[in-house]
Amino acid sequence: MADDQTHENETFEQKMARLEKIVNQLEQGNVPLEESMAKFKTGIKLSEELQHTLLNAEDTMAKMMDKDGNEVPFEGSNDNKDDQNGNQTQ
C-alpha cells in the first residue's frame, strides 16, 4: 500500500515508463511466478489508468465553446471514432 502512495501523483509519462519497465521484465521471463503475477496486476492497473487519462484528454479535445462560453461538442466529434484497436467505426 505504501507503494501506491509513492506513485499517487505520477504524470502520464511516468506511469507509461513504469508500464514499459514491467512489460520488459515480464517479457524477459526471469521473474519468479509470484512476482510476475504482482507485476502483471500492477501493469493492468497502470494500463487502465493510462486509458482513462487518454479518454479524458480525447473528450476535452473534442469540445468547443459557444459564443456564450458554454462547452459544446466539436462538430463531427462522434464521426469516425476509433475502436479499441485503432480502427475507425461509424
PyMOL Python script that loads the backbone (N, CA, C, O; Angstrom):
from pymol import cmd

cmd.read_pdbstr("""\
ATOM      1  N   MET A   1       0.816  -1.189   0.000  1.00  0.00           N
ATOM      2  CA  MET A   1       0.000   0.000   0.000  1.00  0.00           C
ATOM      3  C   MET A   1       0.862   1.255   0.000  1.00  0.00           C
ATOM      4  O   MET A   1       0.484   2.257  -0.607  1.00  0.00           O
ATOM      5  N   ALA A   2       2.008   1.222   0.666  1.00  0.00           N
ATOM      6  CA  ALA A   2       2.904   2.365   0.649  1.00  0.00           C
ATOM      7  C   ALA A   2       3.371   2.640  -0.771  1.00  0.00           C
ATOM      8  O   ALA A   2       3.602   3.792  -1.139  1.00  0.00           O
ATOM      9  N   ASP A   3       3.513   1.577  -1.577  1.00  0.00           N
ATOM     10  CA  ASP A   3       3.923   1.732  -2.963  1.00  0.00           C
ATOM     11  C   ASP A   3       2.888   2.514  -3.752  1.00  0.00           C
ATOM     12  O   ASP A   3       3.251   3.319  -4.610  1.00  0.00           O
ATOM     13  N   ASP A   4       1.596   2.296  -3.479  1.00  0.00           N
ATOM     14  CA  ASP A   4       0.541   3.037  -4.152  1.00  0.00           C
ATOM     15  C   ASP A   4       0.642   4.522  -3.833  1.00  0.00           C
ATOM     16  O   ASP A   4       0.459   5.359  -4.717  1.00  0.00           O
ATOM     17  N   GLN A   5       0.930   4.857  -2.583  1.00  0.00           N
ATOM     18  CA  GLN A   5       1.039   6.250  -2.190  1.00  0.00           C
ATOM     19  C   GLN A   5       2.252   6.900  -2.837  1.00  0.00           C
ATOM     20  O   GLN A   5       2.211   8.087  -3.162  1.00  0.00           O
ATOM     21  N   THR A   6       3.335   6.143  -3.033  1.00  0.00           N
ATOM     22  CA  THR A   6       4.535   6.656  -3.665  1.00  0.00           C
ATOM     23  C   THR A   6       4.252   7.087  -5.091  1.00  0.00           C
ATOM     24  O   THR A   6       4.810   8.082  -5.555  1.00  0.00           O
ATOM     25  N   HIS A   7       3.396   6.358  -5.800  1.00  0.00           N
ATOM     26  CA  HIS A   7       3.118   6.601  -7.208  1.00  0.00           C
ATOM     27  C   HIS A   7       1.826   7.382  -7.443  1.00  0.00           C
ATOM     28  O   HIS A   7       1.382   7.526  -8.582  1.00  0.00           O
ATOM     29  N   GLU A   8       1.231   7.882  -6.375  1.00  0.00           N
ATOM     30  CA  GLU A   8      -0.076   8.522  -6.461  1.00  0.00           C
ATOM     31  C   GLU A   8      -0.102   9.735  -7.389  1.00  0.00           C
ATOM     32  O   GLU A   8      -1.077   9.926  -8.115  1.00  0.00           O
ATOM     33  N   ASN A   9       0.937  10.550  -7.382  1.00  0.00           N
ATOM     34  CA  ASN A   9       0.947  11.796  -8.144  1.00  0.00           C
ATOM     35  C   ASN A   9       1.814  11.710  -9.403  1.00  0.00           C
ATOM     36  O   ASN A   9       2.336  12.725  -9.863  1.00  0.00           O
ATOM     37  N   GLU A  10       1.967  10.523  -9.953  1.00  0.00           N
ATOM     38  CA  GLU A  10       2.775  10.353 -11.149  1.00  0.00           C
ATOM     39  C   GLU A  10       2.111  10.992 -12.366  1.00  0.00           C
ATOM     40  O   GLU A  10       0.885  11.040 -12.474  1.00  0.00           O
ATOM     41  N   THR A  11       2.940  11.473 -13.266  1.00  0.00           N
ATOM     42  CA  THR A  11       2.436  12.001 -14.530  1.00  0.00           C
ATOM     43  C   THR A  11       2.112  10.839 -15.465  1.00  0.00           C
ATOM     44  O   THR A  11       2.475   9.693 -15.203  1.00  0.00           O
ATOM     45  N   PHE A  12       1.430  11.156 -16.548  1.00  0.00           N
ATOM     46  CA  PHE A  12       1.128  10.152 -17.571  1.00  0.00           C
ATOM     47  C   PHE A  12       2.415   9.493 -18.058  1.00  0.00           C
ATOM     48  O   PHE A  12       2.480   8.271 -18.188  1.00  0.00           O
ATOM     49  N   GLU A  13       3.426  10.296 -18.323  1.00  0.00           N
ATOM     50  CA  GLU A  13       4.688   9.782 -18.844  1.00  0.00           C
ATOM     51  C   GLU A  13       5.393   8.867 -17.847  1.00  0.00           C
ATOM     52  O   GLU A  13       5.986   7.863 -18.242  1.00  0.00           O
ATOM     53  N   GLN A  14       5.333   9.203 -16.564  1.00  0.00           N
ATOM     54  CA  GLN A  14       5.940   8.360 -15.541  1.00  0.00           C
ATOM     55  C   GLN A  14       5.225   7.013 -15.438  1.00  0.00           C
ATOM     56  O   GLN A  14       5.864   5.971 -15.285  1.00  0.00           O
ATOM     57  N   LYS A  15       3.898   7.046 -15.524  1.00  0.00           N
ATOM     58  CA  LYS A  15       3.137   5.797 -15.485  1.00  0.00           C
ATOM     59  C   LYS A  15       3.452   4.948 -16.706  1.00  0.00           C
ATOM     60  O   LYS A  15       3.589   3.729 -16.601  1.00  0.00           O
ATOM     61  N   MET A  16       3.568   5.587 -17.863  1.00  0.00           N
ATOM     62  CA  MET A  16       3.893   4.854 -19.086  1.00  0.00           C
ATOM     63  C   MET A  16       5.270   4.205 -18.965  1.00  0.00           C
ATOM     64  O   MET A  16       5.450   3.058 -19.377  1.00  0.00           O
ATOM     65  N   ALA A  17       6.229   4.913 -18.414  1.00  0.00           N
ATOM     66  CA  ALA A  17       7.573   4.372 -18.233  1.00  0.00           C
ATOM     67  C   ALA A  17       7.549   3.161 -17.287  1.00  0.00           C
ATOM     68  O   ALA A  17       8.230   2.165 -17.528  1.00  0.00           O
ATOM     69  N   ARG A  18       6.756   3.260 -16.206  1.00  0.00           N
ATOM     70  CA  ARG A  18       6.636   2.123 -15.287  1.00  0.00           C
ATOM     71  C   ARG A  18       6.020   0.922 -15.989  1.00  0.00           C
ATOM     72  O   ARG A  18       6.476  -0.207 -15.808  1.00  0.00           O
ATOM     73  N   LEU A  19       4.980   1.163 -16.793  1.00  0.00           N
ATOM     74  CA  LEU A  19       4.330   0.074 -17.512  1.00  0.00           C
ATOM     75  C   LEU A  19       5.309  -0.579 -18.487  1.00  0.00           C
ATOM     76  O   LEU A  19       5.370  -1.806 -18.571  1.00  0.00           O
ATOM     77  N   GLU A  20       6.069   0.221 -19.218  1.00  0.00           N
ATOM     78  CA  GLU A  20       7.054  -0.323 -20.159  1.00  0.00           C
ATOM     79  C   GLU A  20       8.097  -1.164 -19.438  1.00  0.00           C
ATOM     80  O   GLU A  20       8.502  -2.212 -19.941  1.00  0.00           O
ATOM     81  N   LYS A  21       8.533  -0.719 -18.270  1.00  0.00           N
ATOM     82  CA  LYS A  21       9.522  -1.465 -17.488  1.00  0.00           C
ATOM     83  C   LYS A  21       8.945  -2.824 -17.058  1.00  0.00           C
ATOM     84  O   LYS A  21       9.623  -3.849 -17.134  1.00  0.00           O
ATOM     85  N   ILE A  22       7.694  -2.811 -16.611  1.00  0.00           N
ATOM     86  CA  ILE A  22       7.041  -4.062 -16.195  1.00  0.00           C
ATOM     87  C   ILE A  22       6.925  -5.016 -17.372  1.00  0.00           C
ATOM     88  O   ILE A  22       7.223  -6.204 -17.247  1.00  0.00           O
ATOM     89  N   VAL A  23       6.491  -4.495 -18.522  1.00  0.00           N
ATOM     90  CA  VAL A  23       6.345  -5.338 -19.713  1.00  0.00           C
ATOM     91  C   VAL A  23       7.691  -5.949 -20.090  1.00  0.00           C
ATOM     92  O   VAL A  23       7.767  -7.141 -20.389  1.00  0.00           O
ATOM     93  N   ASN A  24       8.745  -5.150 -20.079  1.00  0.00           N
ATOM     94  CA  ASN A  24      10.077  -5.662 -20.415  1.00  0.00           C
ATOM     95  C   ASN A  24      10.520  -6.754 -19.447  1.00  0.00           C
ATOM     96  O   ASN A  24      11.082  -7.766 -19.865  1.00  0.00           O
ATOM     97  N   GLN A  25      10.270  -6.553 -18.157  1.00  0.00           N
ATOM     98  CA  GLN A  25      10.647  -7.556 -17.160  1.00  0.00           C
ATOM     99  C   GLN A  25       9.886  -8.860 -17.383  1.00  0.00           C
ATOM    100  O   GLN A  25      10.465  -9.943 -17.299  1.00  0.00           O
ATOM    101  N   LEU A  26       8.599  -8.753 -17.665  1.00  0.00           N
ATOM    102  CA  LEU A  26       7.791  -9.955 -17.879  1.00  0.00           C
ATOM    103  C   LEU A  26       8.175 -10.657 -19.176  1.00  0.00           C
ATOM    104  O   LEU A  26       8.164 -11.886 -19.240  1.00  0.00           O
ATOM    105  N   GLU A  27       8.513  -9.890 -20.208  1.00  0.00           N
ATOM    106  CA  GLU A  27       8.916 -10.490 -21.473  1.00  0.00           C
ATOM    107  C   GLU A  27      10.226 -11.259 -21.353  1.00  0.00           C
ATOM    108  O   GLU A  27      10.427 -12.255 -22.049  1.00  0.00           O
ATOM    109  N   GLN A  28      11.114 -10.806 -20.479  1.00  0.00           N
ATOM    110  CA  GLN A  28      12.387 -11.497 -20.289  1.00  0.00           C
ATOM    111  C   GLN A  28      12.172 -12.864 -19.654  1.00  0.00           C
ATOM    112  O   GLN A  28      12.954 -13.786 -19.890  1.00  0.00           O
ATOM    113  N   GLY A  29      11.133 -13.005 -18.859  1.00  0.00           N
ATOM    114  CA  GLY A  29      10.759 -14.299 -18.313  1.00  0.00           C
ATOM    115  C   GLY A  29      11.589 -14.809 -17.151  1.00  0.00           C
ATOM    116  O   GLY A  29      11.445 -15.969 -16.766  1.00  0.00           O
ATOM    117  N   ASN A  30      12.445 -13.988 -16.584  1.00  0.00           N
ATOM    118  CA  ASN A  30      13.267 -14.457 -15.470  1.00  0.00           C
ATOM    119  C   ASN A  30      12.814 -13.877 -14.134  1.00  0.00           C
ATOM    120  O   ASN A  30      13.627 -13.628 -13.244  1.00  0.00           O
ATOM    121  N   VAL A  31      11.499 -13.665 -14.006  1.00  0.00           N
ATOM    122  CA  VAL A  31      10.898 -13.156 -12.776  1.00  0.00           C
ATOM    123  C   VAL A  31      10.121 -14.307 -12.143  1.00  0.00           C
ATOM    124  O   VAL A  31       9.360 -14.983 -12.835  1.00  0.00           O
ATOM    125  N   PRO A  32      10.297 -14.545 -10.833  1.00  0.00           N
ATOM    126  CA  PRO A  32       9.553 -15.618 -10.167  1.00  0.00           C
ATOM    127  C   PRO A  32       8.038 -15.463 -10.372  1.00  0.00           C
ATOM    128  O   PRO A  32       7.537 -14.352 -10.547  1.00  0.00           O
ATOM    129  N   LEU A  33       7.331 -16.579 -10.348  1.00  0.00           N
ATOM    130  CA  LEU A  33       5.897 -16.597 -10.635  1.00  0.00           C
ATOM    131  C   LEU A  33       5.108 -15.616  -9.775  1.00  0.00           C
ATOM    132  O   LEU A  33       4.302 -14.849 -10.301  1.00  0.00           O
ATOM    133  N   GLU A  34       5.325 -15.628  -8.471  1.00  0.00           N
ATOM    134  CA  GLU A  34       4.570 -14.744  -7.574  1.00  0.00           C
ATOM    135  C   GLU A  34       4.825 -13.284  -7.916  1.00  0.00           C
ATOM    136  O   GLU A  34       3.901 -12.471  -7.933  1.00  0.00           O
ATOM    137  N   GLU A  35       6.078 -12.958  -8.185  1.00  0.00           N
ATOM    138  CA  GLU A  35       6.426 -11.582  -8.545  1.00  0.00           C
ATOM    139  C   GLU A  35       5.844 -11.224  -9.914  1.00  0.00           C
ATOM    140  O   GLU A  35       5.411 -10.093 -10.132  1.00  0.00           O
ATOM    141  N   SER A  36       5.835 -12.189 -10.831  1.00  0.00           N
ATOM    142  CA  SER A  36       5.242 -11.963 -12.151  1.00  0.00           C
ATOM    143  C   SER A  36       3.767 -11.629 -12.040  1.00  0.00           C
ATOM    144  O   SER A  36       3.276 -10.724 -12.716  1.00  0.00           O
ATOM    145  N   MET A  37       3.060 -12.357 -11.187  1.00  0.00           N
ATOM    146  CA  MET A  37       1.631 -12.106 -11.007  1.00  0.00           C
ATOM    147  C   MET A  37       1.400 -10.709 -10.427  1.00  0.00           C
ATOM    148  O   MET A  37       0.495 -10.000 -10.868  1.00  0.00           O
ATOM    149  N   ALA A  38       2.205 -10.311  -9.450  1.00  0.00           N
ATOM    150  CA  ALA A  38       2.068  -8.984  -8.854  1.00  0.00           C
ATOM    151  C   ALA A  38       2.368  -7.903  -9.886  1.00  0.00           C
ATOM    152  O   ALA A  38       1.663  -6.896  -9.960  1.00  0.00           O
ATOM    153  N   LYS A  39       3.414  -8.113 -10.678  1.00  0.00           N
ATOM    154  CA  LYS A  39       3.763  -7.144 -11.722  1.00  0.00           C
ATOM    155  C   LYS A  39       2.665  -7.074 -12.787  1.00  0.00           C
ATOM    156  O   LYS A  39       2.338  -5.994 -13.279  1.00  0.00           O
ATOM    157  N   PHE A  40       2.104  -8.224 -13.134  1.00  0.00           N
ATOM    158  CA  PHE A  40       1.028  -8.265 -14.117  1.00  0.00           C
ATOM    159  C   PHE A  40      -0.167  -7.452 -13.627  1.00  0.00           C
ATOM    160  O   PHE A  40      -0.730  -6.659 -14.382  1.00  0.00           O
ATOM    161  N   LYS A  41      -0.555  -7.646 -12.367  1.00  0.00           N
ATOM    162  CA  LYS A  41      -1.683  -6.890 -11.799  1.00  0.00           C
ATOM    163  C   LYS A  41      -1.393  -5.393 -11.791  1.00  0.00           C
ATOM    164  O   LYS A  41      -2.267  -4.586 -12.108  1.00  0.00           O
ATOM    165  N   THR A  42      -0.176  -5.027 -11.432  1.00  0.00           N
ATOM    166  CA  THR A  42       0.215  -3.624 -11.441  1.00  0.00           C
ATOM    167  C   THR A  42       0.157  -3.070 -12.859  1.00  0.00           C
ATOM    168  O   THR A  42      -0.301  -1.948 -13.078  1.00  0.00           O
ATOM    169  N   GLY A  43       0.622  -3.860 -13.818  1.00  0.00           N
ATOM    170  CA  GLY A  43       0.590  -3.443 -15.219  1.00  0.00           C
ATOM    171  C   GLY A  43      -0.822  -3.227 -15.716  1.00  0.00           C
ATOM    172  O   GLY A  43      -1.088  -2.265 -16.436  1.00  0.00           O
ATOM    173  N   ILE A  44      -1.731  -4.112 -15.339  1.00  0.00           N
ATOM    174  CA  ILE A  44      -3.136  -3.961 -15.737  1.00  0.00           C
ATOM    175  C   ILE A  44      -3.706  -2.675 -15.148  1.00  0.00           C
ATOM    176  O   ILE A  44      -4.392  -1.920 -15.837  1.00  0.00           O
ATOM    177  N   LYS A  45      -3.420  -2.431 -13.882  1.00  0.00           N
ATOM    178  CA  LYS A  45      -3.921  -1.217 -13.223  1.00  0.00           C
ATOM    179  C   LYS A  45      -3.363   0.032 -13.915  1.00  0.00           C
ATOM    180  O   LYS A  45      -4.101   0.982 -14.178  1.00  0.00           O
ATOM    181  N   LEU A  46      -2.064   0.027 -14.207  1.00  0.00           N
ATOM    182  CA  LEU A  46      -1.460   1.167 -14.896  1.00  0.00           C
ATOM    183  C   LEU A  46      -2.082   1.366 -16.274  1.00  0.00           C
ATOM    184  O   LEU A  46      -2.357   2.495 -16.681  1.00  0.00           O
ATOM    185  N   SER A  47      -2.302   0.270 -16.986  1.00  0.00           N
ATOM    186  CA  SER A  47      -2.898   0.335 -18.309  1.00  0.00           C
ATOM    187  C   SER A  47      -4.285   0.963 -18.249  1.00  0.00           C
ATOM    188  O   SER A  47      -4.628   1.795 -19.090  1.00  0.00           O
ATOM    189  N   GLU A  48      -5.077   0.573 -17.269  1.00  0.00           N
ATOM    190  CA  GLU A  48      -6.418   1.134 -17.104  1.00  0.00           C
ATOM    191  C   GLU A  48      -6.359   2.627 -16.775  1.00  0.00           C
ATOM    192  O   GLU A  48      -7.151   3.411 -17.297  1.00  0.00           O
ATOM    193  N   GLU A  49      -5.416   3.017 -15.907  1.00  0.00           N
ATOM    194  CA  GLU A  49      -5.270   4.427 -15.558  1.00  0.00           C
ATOM    195  C   GLU A  49      -4.851   5.248 -16.774  1.00  0.00           C
ATOM    196  O   GLU A  49      -5.362   6.346 -16.991  1.00  0.00           O
ATOM    197  N   LEU A  50      -3.925   4.719 -17.564  1.00  0.00           N
ATOM    198  CA  LEU A  50      -3.462   5.419 -18.761  1.00  0.00           C
ATOM    199  C   LEU A  50      -4.594   5.554 -19.776  1.00  0.00           C
ATOM    200  O   LEU A  50      -4.758   6.609 -20.389  1.00  0.00           O
ATOM    201  N   GLN A  51      -5.373   4.491 -19.952  1.00  0.00           N
ATOM    202  CA  GLN A  51      -6.503   4.526 -20.880  1.00  0.00           C
ATOM    203  C   GLN A  51      -7.514   5.580 -20.442  1.00  0.00           C
ATOM    204  O   GLN A  51      -8.037   6.330 -21.266  1.00  0.00           O
ATOM    205  N   HIS A  52      -7.782   5.632 -19.146  1.00  0.00           N
ATOM    206  CA  HIS A  52      -8.721   6.617 -18.597  1.00  0.00           C
ATOM    207  C   HIS A  52      -8.221   8.038 -18.874  1.00  0.00           C
ATOM    208  O   HIS A  52      -8.993   8.905 -19.285  1.00  0.00           O
ATOM    209  N   THR A  53      -6.937   8.267 -18.650  1.00  0.00           N
ATOM    210  CA  THR A  53      -6.348   9.579 -18.900  1.00  0.00           C
ATOM    211  C   THR A  53      -6.473   9.958 -20.367  1.00  0.00           C
ATOM    212  O   THR A  53      -6.811  11.097 -20.688  1.00  0.00           O
ATOM    213  N   LEU A  54      -6.203   9.009 -21.260  1.00  0.00           N
ATOM    214  CA  LEU A  54      -6.301   9.283 -22.693  1.00  0.00           C
ATOM    215  C   LEU A  54      -7.734   9.580 -23.120  1.00  0.00           C
ATOM    216  O   LEU A  54      -7.966  10.480 -23.926  1.00  0.00           O
ATOM    217  N   LEU A  55      -8.690   8.833 -22.588  1.00  0.00           N
ATOM    218  CA  LEU A  55     -10.091   9.082 -22.928  1.00  0.00           C
ATOM    219  C   LEU A  55     -10.547  10.452 -22.442  1.00  0.00           C
ATOM    220  O   LEU A  55     -11.286  11.147 -23.138  1.00  0.00           O
ATOM    221  N   ASN A  56     -10.104  10.841 -21.240  1.00  0.00           N
ATOM    222  CA  ASN A  56     -10.443  12.169 -20.729  1.00  0.00           C
ATOM    223  C   ASN A  56      -9.831  13.259 -21.595  1.00  0.00           C
ATOM    224  O   ASN A  56     -10.473  14.274 -21.866  1.00  0.00           O
ATOM    225  N   ALA A  57      -8.603  13.056 -22.027  1.00  0.00           N
ATOM    226  CA  ALA A  57      -7.947  14.039 -22.890  1.00  0.00           C
ATOM    227  C   ALA A  57      -8.679  14.135 -24.224  1.00  0.00           C
ATOM    228  O   ALA A  57      -8.876  15.228 -24.754  1.00  0.00           O
ATOM    229  N   GLU A  58      -9.080  12.986 -24.763  1.00  0.00           N
ATOM    230  CA  GLU A  58      -9.821  12.978 -26.029  1.00  0.00           C
ATOM    231  C   GLU A  58     -11.140  13.722 -25.887  1.00  0.00           C
ATOM    232  O   GLU A  58     -11.502  14.513 -26.758  1.00  0.00           O
ATOM    233  N   ASP A  59     -11.853  13.479 -24.807  1.00  0.00           N
ATOM    234  CA  ASP A  59     -13.128  14.169 -24.571  1.00  0.00           C
ATOM    235  C   ASP A  59     -12.918  15.678 -24.467  1.00  0.00           C
ATOM    236  O   ASP A  59     -13.704  16.457 -25.005  1.00  0.00           O
ATOM    237  N   THR A  60     -11.860  16.086 -23.778  1.00  0.00           N
ATOM    238  CA  THR A  60     -11.565  17.507 -23.627  1.00  0.00           C
ATOM    239  C   THR A  60     -11.235  18.141 -24.964  1.00  0.00           C
ATOM    240  O   THR A  60     -11.686  19.249 -25.254  1.00  0.00           O
ATOM    241  N   MET A  61     -10.461  17.457 -25.775  1.00  0.00           N
ATOM    242  CA  MET A  61     -10.049  17.999 -27.070  1.00  0.00           C
ATOM    243  C   MET A  61     -11.214  18.044 -28.054  1.00  0.00           C
ATOM    244  O   MET A  61     -11.157  18.788 -29.033  1.00  0.00           O
ATOM    245  N   ALA A  62     -12.257  17.273 -27.819  1.00  0.00           N
ATOM    246  CA  ALA A  62     -13.393  17.209 -28.739  1.00  0.00           C
ATOM    247  C   ALA A  62     -14.493  18.202 -28.368  1.00  0.00           C
ATOM    248  O   ALA A  62     -15.628  18.066 -28.824  1.00  0.00           O
ATOM    249  N   LYS A  63     -14.167  19.188 -27.552  1.00  0.00           N
ATOM    250  CA  LYS A  63     -15.167  20.176 -27.138  1.00  0.00           C
ATOM    251  C   LYS A  63     -14.759  21.564 -27.620  1.00  0.00           C
ATOM    252  O   LYS A  63     -13.577  21.863 -27.788  1.00  0.00           O
ATOM    253  N   MET A  64     -15.747  22.380 -27.832  1.00  0.00           N
ATOM    254  CA  MET A  64     -15.537  23.781 -28.194  1.00  0.00           C
ATOM    255  C   MET A  64     -16.386  24.632 -27.261  1.00  0.00           C
ATOM    256  O   MET A  64     -17.202  24.116 -26.496  1.00  0.00           O
ATOM    257  N   MET A  65     -16.187  25.913 -27.334  1.00  0.00           N
ATOM    258  CA  MET A  65     -17.010  26.835 -26.560  1.00  0.00           C
ATOM    259  C   MET A  65     -17.920  27.582 -27.530  1.00  0.00           C
ATOM    260  O   MET A  65     -17.488  28.020 -28.596  1.00  0.00           O
ATOM    261  N   ASP A  66     -19.186  27.720 -27.141  1.00  0.00           N
ATOM    262  CA  ASP A  66     -20.089  28.515 -27.976  1.00  0.00           C
ATOM    263  C   ASP A  66     -19.906  29.994 -27.634  1.00  0.00           C
ATOM    264  O   ASP A  66     -19.087  30.335 -26.780  1.00  0.00           O
ATOM    265  N   LYS A  67     -20.655  30.865 -28.288  1.00  0.00           N
ATOM    266  CA  LYS A  67     -20.485  32.305 -28.098  1.00  0.00           C
ATOM    267  C   LYS A  67     -20.809  32.757 -26.680  1.00  0.00           C
ATOM    268  O   LYS A  67     -20.383  33.835 -26.264  1.00  0.00           O
ATOM    269  N   ASP A  68     -21.569  31.934 -25.922  1.00  0.00           N
ATOM    270  CA  ASP A  68     -21.905  32.277 -24.543  1.00  0.00           C
ATOM    271  C   ASP A  68     -20.935  31.679 -23.532  1.00  0.00           C
ATOM    272  O   ASP A  68     -21.124  31.825 -22.324  1.00  0.00           O
ATOM    273  N   GLY A  69     -19.894  31.005 -24.024  1.00  0.00           N
ATOM    274  CA  GLY A  69     -18.894  30.423 -23.132  1.00  0.00           C
ATOM    275  C   GLY A  69     -19.251  29.049 -22.615  1.00  0.00           C
ATOM    276  O   GLY A  69     -18.624  28.568 -21.671  1.00  0.00           O
ATOM    277  N   ASN A  70     -20.246  28.400 -23.209  1.00  0.00           N
ATOM    278  CA  ASN A  70     -20.642  27.055 -22.800  1.00  0.00           C
ATOM    279  C   ASN A  70     -19.905  26.020 -23.642  1.00  0.00           C
ATOM    280  O   ASN A  70     -19.686  26.215 -24.837  1.00  0.00           O
ATOM    281  N   GLU A  71     -19.527  24.916 -23.000  1.00  0.00           N
ATOM    282  CA  GLU A  71     -18.894  23.830 -23.741  1.00  0.00           C
ATOM    283  C   GLU A  71     -19.921  23.143 -24.625  1.00  0.00           C
ATOM    284  O   GLU A  71     -21.034  22.845 -24.194  1.00  0.00           O
ATOM    285  N   VAL A  72     -19.527  22.897 -25.871  1.00  0.00           N
ATOM    286  CA  VAL A  72     -20.377  22.169 -26.806  1.00  0.00           C
ATOM    287  C   VAL A  72     -19.506  21.144 -27.526  1.00  0.00           C
ATOM    288  O   VAL A  72     -18.306  21.357 -27.699  1.00  0.00           O
ATOM    289  N   PRO A  73     -20.110  20.030 -27.944  1.00  0.00           N
ATOM    290  CA  PRO A  73     -19.318  19.042 -28.679  1.00  0.00           C
ATOM    291  C   PRO A  73     -18.771  19.639 -29.965  1.00  0.00           C
ATOM    292  O   PRO A  73     -19.448  20.419 -30.635  1.00  0.00           O
ATOM    293  N   PHE A  74     -17.558  19.272 -30.300  1.00  0.00           N
ATOM    294  CA  PHE A  74     -16.945  19.694 -31.546  1.00  0.00           C
ATOM    295  C   PHE A  74     -17.698  19.057 -32.692  1.00  0.00           C
ATOM    296  O   PHE A  74     -18.057  17.883 -32.608  1.00  0.00           O
ATOM    297  N   GLU A  75     -17.949  19.795 -33.765  1.00  0.00           N
ATOM    298  CA  GLU A  75     -18.672  19.244 -34.909  1.00  0.00           C
ATOM    299  C   GLU A  75     -17.959  18.005 -35.414  1.00  0.00           C
ATOM    300  O   GLU A  75     -16.753  18.018 -35.661  1.00  0.00           O
ATOM    301  N   GLY A  76     -18.719  16.941 -35.562  1.00  0.00           N
ATOM    302  CA  GLY A  76     -18.140  15.702 -36.083  1.00  0.00           C
ATOM    303  C   GLY A  76     -17.351  14.914 -35.064  1.00  0.00           C
ATOM    304  O   GLY A  76     -16.681  13.946 -35.424  1.00  0.00           O
ATOM    305  N   SER A  77     -17.412  15.306 -33.772  1.00  0.00           N
ATOM    306  CA  SER A  77     -16.625  14.581 -32.777  1.00  0.00           C
ATOM    307  C   SER A  77     -17.089  13.142 -32.624  1.00  0.00           C
ATOM    308  O   SER A  77     -16.321  12.303 -32.154  1.00  0.00           O
ATOM    309  N   ASN A  78     -18.333  12.829 -33.010  1.00  0.00           N
ATOM    310  CA  ASN A  78     -18.818  11.459 -32.937  1.00  0.00           C
ATOM    311  C   ASN A  78     -18.561  10.695 -34.223  1.00  0.00           C
ATOM    312  O   ASN A  78     -18.731   9.476 -34.267  1.00  0.00           O
ATOM    313  N   ASP A  79     -18.149  11.403 -35.275  1.00  0.00           N
ATOM    314  CA  ASP A  79     -17.868  10.760 -36.546  1.00  0.00           C
ATOM    315  C   ASP A  79     -16.469  10.165 -36.520  1.00  0.00           C
ATOM    316  O   ASP A  79     -15.551  10.725 -35.922  1.00  0.00           O
ATOM    317  N   ASN A  80     -16.326   9.034 -37.171  1.00  0.00           N
ATOM    318  CA  ASN A  80     -15.021   8.413 -37.369  1.00  0.00           C
ATOM    319  C   ASN A  80     -14.271   8.161 -36.067  1.00  0.00           C
ATOM    320  O   ASN A  80     -13.058   8.356 -36.005  1.00  0.00           O
ATOM    321  N   LYS A  81     -14.971   7.735 -35.041  1.00  0.00           N
ATOM    322  CA  LYS A  81     -14.293   7.368 -33.804  1.00  0.00           C
ATOM    323  C   LYS A  81     -13.537   6.068 -34.005  1.00  0.00           C
ATOM    324  O   LYS A  81     -13.923   5.241 -34.831  1.00  0.00           O
ATOM    325  N   ASP A  82     -12.467   5.889 -33.258  1.00  0.00           N
ATOM    326  CA  ASP A  82     -11.680   4.673 -33.335  1.00  0.00           C
ATOM    327  C   ASP A  82     -12.138   3.707 -32.252  1.00  0.00           C
ATOM    328  O   ASP A  82     -12.497   4.120 -31.149  1.00  0.00           O
ATOM    329  N   ASP A  83     -12.125   2.418 -32.576  1.00  0.00           N
ATOM    330  CA  ASP A  83     -12.413   1.418 -31.561  1.00  0.00           C
ATOM    331  C   ASP A  83     -11.134   1.156 -30.767  1.00  0.00           C
ATOM    332  O   ASP A  83     -10.130   1.837 -30.977  1.00  0.00           O
ATOM    333  N   GLN A  84     -11.156   0.190 -29.868  1.00  0.00           N
ATOM    334  CA  GLN A  84     -10.007  -0.085 -29.008  1.00  0.00           C
ATOM    335  C   GLN A  84      -8.791  -0.548 -29.798  1.00  0.00           C
ATOM    336  O   GLN A  84      -7.671  -0.466 -29.295  1.00  0.00           O
ATOM    337  N   ASN A  85      -8.982  -1.027 -31.011  1.00  0.00           N
ATOM    338  CA  ASN A  85      -7.872  -1.485 -31.828  1.00  0.00           C
ATOM    339  C   ASN A  85      -7.369  -0.410 -32.772  1.00  0.00           C
ATOM    340  O   ASN A  85      -6.491  -0.677 -33.593  1.00  0.00           O
ATOM    341  N   GLY A  86      -7.903   0.797 -32.674  1.00  0.00           N
ATOM    342  CA  GLY A  86      -7.476   1.882 -33.525  1.00  0.00           C
ATOM    343  C   GLY A  86      -8.148   1.912 -34.879  1.00  0.00           C
ATOM    344  O   GLY A  86      -7.757   2.692 -35.748  1.00  0.00           O
ATOM    345  N   ASN A  87      -9.168   1.065 -35.074  1.00  0.00           N
ATOM    346  CA  ASN A  87      -9.902   1.032 -36.329  1.00  0.00           C
ATOM    347  C   ASN A  87     -11.055   2.016 -36.267  1.00  0.00           C
ATOM    348  O   ASN A  87     -11.725   2.137 -35.242  1.00  0.00           O
ATOM    349  N   GLN A  88     -11.286   2.726 -37.380  1.00  0.00           N
ATOM    350  CA  GLN A  88     -12.370   3.693 -37.394  1.00  0.00           C
ATOM    351  C   GLN A  88     -13.718   2.984 -37.442  1.00  0.00           C
ATOM    352  O   GLN A  88     -13.902   2.002 -38.161  1.00  0.00           O
ATOM    353  N   THR A  89     -14.653   3.507 -36.658  1.00  0.00           N
ATOM    354  CA  THR A  89     -16.017   2.975 -36.625  1.00  0.00           C
ATOM    355  C   THR A  89     -16.949   4.081 -37.066  1.00  0.00           C
ATOM    356  O   THR A  89     -16.584   5.255 -37.021  1.00  0.00           O
ATOM    357  N   GLN A  90     -18.115   3.731 -37.479  1.00  0.00           N
ATOM    358  CA  GLN A  90     -19.096   4.721 -37.919  1.00  0.00           C
ATOM    359  C   GLN A  90     -20.211   4.821 -36.921  1.00  0.00           C
ATOM    360  O   GLN A  90     -21.142   5.604 -37.110  1.00  0.00           O
TER     361      GLN A  90
END
""", "prot")
cmd.dss("prot")
cmd.show_as("cartoon", "prot")
cmd.util.cbc("prot")
cmd.orient("prot")
